[in-house]
Amino acid sequence: MRTLASEVKNSLGGEVELKGWVHRIRELGGISFVVLRDRSGQVQLVIQGKADFALESVIEVKGPVRANEKAPGGVEVGADAIKLLAAAAPELPIPVNQDPDKINLDALLDNRMISIRIPKLRSVFSVQSTIVGAFAEHLRGRGFTEIKTSKLIGSGTEGGTGLFTVDYFDTKVFLAQSPQFYKQAMVSSGMERVFEIGMAYRAEKHDTPRHLNEYVSLDVEMAFIEDDRDLMDLERGILKHVFARVAAANAADLEAWGAGVPSAEQVDRIPVVAYDEAKEIISAQGGRKVFDINPEGERLLCDWARDKHGIEAAFVNAFPRKHRPFYAFPDGQKTQSFDLLFRGLEITTGGRRINEHAMMLEALPKFGLTPEGLGAYMDIFKYGCPPHGGFAIGLERLTQKILGLSNVKEASLFPRDRKRVKP
C-alpha cells in the first residue's frame, strides 16, 4: 500500500512504498540522494549508483525507512526497488525545485502546466480550496442554499459596459459579470438565503496587479434585512470562519509565504467608515485632499485602520448614488451599500437592494434605463420581493491578500487578462 511522504516517519524501521515526482537529485561518491515529492510533502531516497531518470520523472519506490537527522523530516528511504512510471524530458522550461520568487511572473504563467508543480505556488491553491470550503460551510450553517446560475445572459442589463460578447447560434449573448439578478430572483422565490461560487467576467481593459478579466466570485444574497449593516455582520462571520479554517488547515502554507490571518477578535474590530469620512481620513493620511477613493486611498485607509483598530481592514459605506448601480437602495443622496477593504485592496462590494417596484421605476430614469430594457428582471419586484441585499467577495483578491502576493494573477490557477488566454 502506498505511503505518503508526510507519513514515512511513522514507519521508521519498517518498509514503505512511495509514488511521486523526482524533485531533486544529488550524486555523491557512487550514491544518489533523491528527493521525492508527492501531494503531502517530500522525502529523501538513497539509491546505490546513478539515478537513471530526469527531474520531474514519476517513480515508484520500495524500501526500508531509516533515521537520518540531515534528511527532510529526519528520515530517509533506502530505494531497494525503483520503477519508472513516467519519464520526464531532461530539459525543464523552468526549474521546479527553486524559489519561484526568482522566476519572472510571465515565465511562470507562460509555463503554467509546469510552474504549478512548484510546492510554494501549489500551496496558494491549497489555501484557496480551504477558503472556498469554509465560505460554503459557514453559509450552509446559517440556512443558505447554494445555487448555480447561467453565465450566458441575453442582454447587458448589469450595466451594459464591460461585457464579453459570445456567438450563440444565430445571435449574440454576453458572459455574466455577476449572478446578481439571479440571486435576487431566488431570494424573491422564497428561498430567502442563497449563495453561489462561480466564474464572473469583466471586459475591462485593465493591466494591473489587482485586476483579472475572469475571476471566481463568492456571492451571497439574503432576505429580510434591515440595512447594509446586517450584511457587514454576515461578512464578519464568514471571514472569521474562513480565517480560522485557513489557520488550522494551512499553517505550513502560510509559513511558506511568511503570512498570517487576522483573529476573530480583530475581525470584530473592523471599523465601518462612511464614504465622506473615509475621504477625510485618506486626505489626512496622505497629506492632500482627495475627491474619490482610489487604490492609493484604499491602502492609506487600511493603514489607518491598522493603527487605530488593530486590523488592516475597513468597511466603507454610505456611497453616493452616482457611484453605485441603479439597484442600490437609496438613503437620501447616499446608498445603503459598502465595500470591504482588506490589506490595502477592495475585496468585497455589496449592499441593500431596491425591493419595491415603484421605487425601482423611480430610480431607472436617473440611470438612463427603462423597465423594457430590463425585461424579466422587473418581474422580481412587480410580484412581491422582500427587503434584501448581498455582496460578492473576489476569491483571488482575498487569497492574494491573505498570502501577501504581489499580483492577483498569482492567485488564479490559469489567469485571463487582456493578453493571456493560454494555457
Disulfide bonds with the S-S distance in Angstrom:
none
